[in-house]
Amino acid sequence: MSIQAVGLKAYSNALGNFTKAEQATRATAAPTASGVQAKSFTNTLSESLTKVNDMQTEKSQMIQAFASGETQNVHELMITLQKAGLAVNMTSAVRNKVMEAYKELSRIQF
């Protein structure tokens, strides 16, 4: 298991408690003016992390298939590698920004 996969699992586990609370809130929340219920930040973040994890899993499967000789499509393999790498880089950038914001908020004196 790679470090990236471990990190994504940690994010998913950390969001688990928030998701339970959000589901309880969603059950009692009223729909928005357009009639469609808005997604919470927690749900959006959780879905994004799931997609990134799925990309990493797909990348690993494609690498194994290519290495074992099952497929010979180098172009598709490289595109998948780039997509997964970009997704992890963007996830890291978002995490870093959230951490900076948290540190800034913790410095504010009330």
N, C-alpha and C positions, 0 to 999 in steps of 0.2 A: 504494500500500500504506500503510495507516494505521500510526501509531505503536503502537497496540495489537496489530496483527497482527505487527509486527516484534518486539515484546516477547514475544508468545506463541511465535514461532518461536525466539527466543533461549532461552526456557525449554525448549522441546522439544529443541533442539540440546544444551543443557547436560545434559539428562537422558539423552541418547543413550548416553554412556559408562557411566552407572550401569545403564542397562537391559541392556546387553550383559553386564556383570558379574553382574547379578541373574539373567539367564537361565541363565548357567553355574552359579550357585548353586542355582537352582530345579531344575535337572536332577538334582542330587545330593541335594536336600533330601527329608526324609521327610514324609509327610502328618501332619496334626495328629491329635489323639485322636478327633475326629469323622469322620476319614477324608477331610476336605476340606482342601486345601492353602490356607494363609492367604496373602492378597495382601501384598506388601511395600509399604512407604511409597512407594518409587519408582514402582511400577506404578500405585498409586492416584493419585499426583500426576500421572503422565503421562497417565492416562486422563481425569482432570479437566481438564487443560489441552487435551487433544484435544477434549473436549466444548465447552469455552469457545470454542476456535477455530472449531468447527463452527457454533456459535451466531452468531459474528461473520460467518462466510461466508454463512449463511442470511439474516442481517440485510441484508448488502450486496446479495444477490440480490433480496430483497423490495423494497428501496429502488429498485433499478434497474427492476424490473418495474412498480412503482407509477409511477415517473417517466416511463416509456415508454408508460404507458397500458394495459399488458397486464392489470393487475388494478386493481380499484377498492375492494378491501376494506381500508378504513382501520383498522378495529378490529383485524384480524389483524396488520397492519403495526405498529401501536402496541404490541400485546402482544409481538411479536417484538423490537421495539426495547427495551422495558423488560426483557425477559428477558436479552437480550444485555448491556445496560448493567449490570444487577444482577450478572451472572456476572463481568464484568470488574472491577467494584468489589469483589466478594468475593475474586477472585483477587489483586487488589492488597492487600487487607487481610491475606490469608494470607501473601503475600510479605513485607509489612512486619513481621508478627509473627515470621516465620522470621529475617529480618535482625536484629531486636532480640534474639532468642534467640542468634543467632550472635555478635553483639557482646558480649552478656553472658557467653557461654562463653569468648570470647577474653580477657576481663578476669580470669577466674579464674586464680589463680596456683597451680601445683602444687608 
